[in-house]
Amino acid sequence: MSVTIYHNPRCTKSRQTLALLEKHGIQPKVIEYLVTPPTEVELKRLIKLLGMTPRELVRKKEEEFKKAKLDTTNVTDAEIIRAMVKYPRLMERPIVVTSNKAALGRPPENVLKIL
């Protein structure tokens, strides 16, 4: 099974999730999404696999949230997705993806459901 993790090595939950995968014998493809952000198409796919809305995936406490003017209620999903592509720090992490499933590693044990 192919497994990918959208990872931020500075994030505790992301490091814990990666360690959990490795503990279960899984060597995932690691994408440091701050270095290599997902495209708009990839992000839409992740959101669909997660079964979330863009607003649920965005980190509201980041400085870029206000900078991108996402702190209003009339912002569209498309605008939120474009902001996450432009400012990948806005994307909640970590995200673990298999061929047809995805899970947010908050808490890290969430990802075990898709393996």
HELIX and SHEET records of a PDB file:
HELIX    1   1 THR A   12  LYS A   23  1                                  12    
HELIX    2   2 GLU A   40  LEU A   50  1                                  11    
HELIX    3   3 PRO A   54  LEU A   57  1                                   4    
HELIX    4   4 GLU A   63  LYS A   67  1                                   5    
HELIX    5   5 ASP A   77  LYS A   86  1                                  10    
HELIX    6   6 PRO A   88  LEU A   90  5                                   3    
HELIX    7   7 PRO A  108  ILE A  114  5                                   7    
SHEET    1   A 4 LYS A  29  GLU A  32  0                                        
SHEET    2   A 4 THR A   4  HIS A   7  1                                        
SHEET    3   A 4 ILE A  95  VAL A  97 -1                                        
SHEET    4   A 4 ALA A 102  LEU A 104 -1                                        
END                                                                             
